[in-house]
Amino acid sequence: MTYARRTDANHKDITKVFRDAGAYVIDLSRVGKGCPDLCIGYGGLTVLVEIKSSEKAKYTEDQEFFLQQRHLYRDQNIVHR
């Protein structure tokens, strides 16, 4: 099955905010399979970020599965809208 490789409308703006703050940002949005959109390194922390364009935006089935597995690793992940 193939999926459209599109990003949310606010993807570039959010990425720029993190980079302007001095964070190291890896764009993972093209990975697919539920992988979060960004990997952010800042102040000795690594954070995975899923970008959603609004409060009403829904997770894909793969994204839901990924979020359910977060207890298996110690890094943090957040949703940025």
Residue pairs with C-beta under 8 A, 6 or more apart in sequence:
3 32
3 60
5 29
5 30
5 32
7 29
7 37
7 51
8 37
8 51
8 52
8 53
8 57
9 53
10 51
10 53
10 81
11 29
11 37
11 51
14 38
14 49
14 51
14 80
15 25
15 27
15 38
18 25
18 38
18 40
18 42
18 49
19 25
21 42
22 42
23 40
23 41
23 42
24 40
24 41
24 42
25 38
25 39
25 40
25 41
26 38
26 39
26 40
26 41
27 37
27 38
28 35
28 36
28 37
28 38
28 39
29 37
29 38
29 51
32 62
33 62
34 60
34 61
34 62
34 63
34 64
34 65
34 66
35 66
36 48
36 49
36 50
36 63
36 66
36 77
37 49
37 50
37 51
38 48
38 49
38 51
39 46
39 47
39 48
39 49
40 46
40 47
40 48
40 49
41 47
45 75
45 76
46 75
47 75
47 76
47 77
47 78
48 75
48 76
48 77
48 78
49 77
49 78
49 79
49 80
50 59
50 63
50 67
50 77
50 78
50 79
50 80
51 79
51 80
51 81
52 79
52 80
52 81
53 81
54 81
55 81
57 81
59 67
67 77
70 77
